[in-house]
Amino acid sequence: VPHLTRRMLGVALPLAVSAYARTSLSTLEHLLVPRGLKSAGFSADRALSGYGVIQGMALPVVTFPSCLLYSLAELLVPELTAAQVSGKTDEIRRMVKSLLYKCLLFAAVTATLLLVFAGKLGELIYHSEEAGNYIRLLAPVIPVMYLDTAVDCMLKGMDEQLSVMRYNVADAAISMVLVYLLLPVLGIKGYILVIVLSEVFNFSLSLGRLIR
């Protein structure tokens, strides 16, 4: 029992610390966004409005379809864990390739649909042309977003939770710095750029770890 407790704490404590660190950094980033937009010349109301449209309207539409993908990836976690414990490398490769292919296909279709119907979705859901414009801007990064979700789940299934948390903390820290540097110069476009760079950075690290 003491041995089991040490093993549990060895996994749980680093994950908890990493989660708290990421949450703190993300909170600070969100606090810096309105400040950065005001520095770019936006009024306080306009800064909060632009940030609210992206976070509260555009991103939920862009990320909502990934719920289906996340459920599929989560179902694969126990199978990957069992295959890794049994040393079935070929089976792991097969499952990973299959899921990546399905994710890429689903993400490409979703991105295309949102790109084409962004304006109509913005008007239909929010009665907002601005929301539709931001959905259109974020649609091309959907394949990276969705694949990153799937890759993170697969890494967790192969006992790489700590790697996932390290990448997430690094991602949050870099995003905070980019928000501080880019928003006063580029305004709302800078925030869109931060989202894109953050997703690409996180996905690159996670995919690299999965391949290794």
matplotlib code that plots the C-alpha trace (Angstrom):
import matplotlib.pyplot as plt

x = [0.0, 2.7, 4.4, 1.1, 0.5, 3.9, 3.2, -0.2, 1.3, 4.2, 1.6, -1.1, 1.1, 3.0, -0.3, -2.0, 0.8, 0.9, -2.9, -2.7, 0.2, -1.6, -4.9, -3.0, -1.2, -4.4, -6.2, -3.4, -3.6, -7.3, -6.8, -4.1, -6.3, -8.6, -5.6, -3.7, -6.6, -7.0, -3.3, -3.9, -6.4, -9.7, -12.1, -12.8, -16.2, -14.9, -12.0, -14.3, -16.8, -14.1, -12.7, -16.2, -17.2, -14.1, -14.1, -17.9, -19.2, -16.7, -14.5, -17.5, -18.8, -15.4, -14.6, -18.1, -17.8, -14.6, -16.8, -17.5, -13.8, -12.8, -15.3, -13.9, -10.3, -11.2, -12.6, -9.3, -7.3, -7.8, -7.0, -3.7, -2.8, -3.5, -1.4, 1.5, 1.5, 1.5, 4.3, 2.1, 3.9, 2.4, -1.1, -0.4, 0.8, -2.3, -4.7, -2.8, -2.7, -6.4, -7.5, -5.2, -6.7, -10.3, -9.6, -8.0, -10.9, -13.5, -11.5, -11.1, -14.8, -15.7, -13.3, -14.6, -18.2, -17.5, -15.4, -18.3, -21.1, -19.4, -21.5, -24.8, -23.9, -22.9, -26.3, -28.3, -26.8, -25.8, -27.3, -23.8, -21.8, -18.7, -19.0, -19.3, -16.1, -14.1, -15.5, -14.2, -10.8, -10.5, -11.8, -8.5, -6.8, -9.5, -7.4, -4.6, -7.0, -8.8, -5.7, -4.1, -7.1, -6.8, -3.0, -3.3, -5.7, -3.5, -0.5, -2.5, -3.3, 0.5, 1.3, 2.5, 0.2, 3.2, 4.4, 0.9, 0.8, 4.3, 3.4, 0.1, 2.0, 4.6, 1.8, 0.0, 3.2, 4.1, 0.5, 0.6, 3.9, 2.5, -0.7, 1.4, 3.7, 1.4, -2.0, -0.9, 0.5, -1.9, -5.1, -7.8, -5.7, -2.9, -5.2, -6.3, -2.6, -1.9, -4.6, -3.2, 0.4, -0.6, -2.4, 0.4, 3.0, 1.1, 0.3, 3.9, 5.2, 2.5, 2.8, 6.6, 6.2, 3.6, 6.0, 8.9]
y = [0.0, 2.6, 1.8, 2.3, 5.6, 6.9, 6.0, 7.7, 10.8, 10.8, 11.1, 13.2, 15.9, 17.0, 16.9, 19.1, 21.6, 21.8, 22.3, 25.1, 26.7, 26.5, 27.9, 30.8, 31.7, 31.4, 33.7, 36.2, 36.0, 36.7, 39.7, 41.1, 40.9, 43.9, 45.8, 45.1, 46.1, 49.3, 50.0, 49.5, 52.3, 50.5, 52.0, 50.0, 48.9, 48.1, 46.1, 44.0, 43.6, 42.3, 39.9, 38.7, 38.0, 35.9, 34.0, 33.8, 33.5, 32.4, 29.9, 28.0, 27.4, 26.4, 24.0, 22.5, 19.8, 18.6, 17.1, 14.1, 13.7, 14.0, 11.2, 9.0, 9.6, 9.0, 5.6, 4.7, 5.5, 2.2, 0.2, 2.2, 1.6, -2.1, -2.3, -0.5, -2.7, -5.7, -4.3, -4.5, -1.7, -2.6, -2.4, 1.0, 2.2, 0.9, 2.6, 5.9, 6.0, 5.1, 7.8, 10.5, 9.8, 9.9, 13.1, 14.8, 13.9, 15.1, 18.3, 19.1, 18.7, 20.8, 23.5, 23.6, 23.9, 26.6, 28.5, 28.4, 29.1, 31.3, 34.4, 32.5, 30.8, 34.2, 35.7, 32.6, 31.9, 35.4, 37.8, 39.1, 39.7, 40.2, 36.7, 35.2, 37.0, 35.6, 32.1, 32.4, 33.6, 30.7, 28.0, 27.2, 26.3, 23.7, 20.8, 21.7, 22.2, 18.9, 16.9, 18.3, 17.2, 13.6, 13.5, 14.6, 11.8, 9.3, 10.5, 10.1, 6.5, 5.9, 7.2, 10.6, 12.8, 14.8, 15.6, 16.8, 19.0, 20.4, 21.3, 23.0, 25.0, 26.1, 27.0, 29.1, 30.9, 31.7, 32.8, 35.2, 36.7, 37.0, 38.7, 41.2, 41.9, 41.7, 43.1, 46.7, 46.6, 44.5, 44.8, 42.1, 40.6, 40.1, 38.1, 35.9, 35.4, 34.4, 31.7, 30.3, 30.3, 28.8, 25.9, 25.2, 25.3, 22.9, 20.5, 20.4, 19.4, 16.9, 15.3, 15.1, 13.3, 10.9, 10.1, 9.4]
z = [0.0, 0.8, -2.5, -4.4, -2.5, -3.5, -7.1, -7.1, -5.5, -8.0, -10.8, -9.1, -7.5, -10.7, -12.6, -10.0, -9.9, -13.7, -13.8, -11.3, -13.1, -16.5, -15.0, -13.4, -16.6, -18.7, -16.2, -16.5, -20.3, -20.3, -18.0, -20.4, -23.5, -22.8, -21.5, -24.7, -26.9, -25.0, -25.6, -29.3, -29.3, -28.6, -26.1, -22.9, -24.3, -27.7, -26.2, -24.1, -26.9, -29.4, -26.8, -25.9, -29.5, -30.1, -26.7, -26.2, -29.7, -32.4, -30.4, -29.0, -32.6, -33.8, -31.0, -30.5, -33.1, -31.4, -28.6, -30.9, -31.6, -28.0, -27.1, -29.8, -28.6, -25.0, -25.9, -27.3, -24.2, -22.4, -25.6, -26.0, -22.4, -22.7, -25.9, -24.4, -21.3, -23.5, -25.7, -28.8, -30.8, -34.1, -32.7, -31.2, -34.5, -36.2, -33.7, -33.8, -37.6, -37.8, -35.3, -36.8, -40.3, -39.0, -37.0, -40.0, -42.3, -39.7, -39.1, -42.8, -43.4, -40.4, -41.3, -44.9, -43.7, -41.2, -43.7, -46.2, -43.8, -41.2, -42.1, -42.0, -38.7, -37.1, -38.2, -37.3, -33.8, -32.6, -35.1, -35.5, -38.7, -36.6, -35.0, -38.5, -39.6, -36.6, -37.2, -40.8, -39.6, -37.1, -39.4, -41.2, -37.8, -37.0, -38.2, -35.9, -32.9, -33.4, -34.1, -31.0, -28.9, -30.3, -29.9, -26.2, -25.5, -27.2, -25.2, -21.9, -23.0, -23.2, -19.8, -21.1, -18.9, -17.6, -21.1, -22.0, -18.9, -19.6, -23.1, -21.9, -19.3, -21.8, -24.3, -21.7, -20.8, -24.4, -25.1, -22.2, -23.5, -27.0, -25.8, -23.9, -26.9, -29.9, -28.9, -28.3, -31.9, -33.9, -31.8, -32.5, -35.4, -32.9, -30.6, -33.5, -34.4, -30.8, -30.9, -34.1, -32.9, -29.6, -31.3, -33.7, -31.0, -28.7, -31.5, -32.8, -29.3, -28.7, -32.2, -31.8, -28.5, -30.0, -32.9, -30.6]

ax = plt.figure().add_subplot(projection="3d")
ax.plot(x, y, z, "-o")
ax.set_aspect("equal")
plt.show()
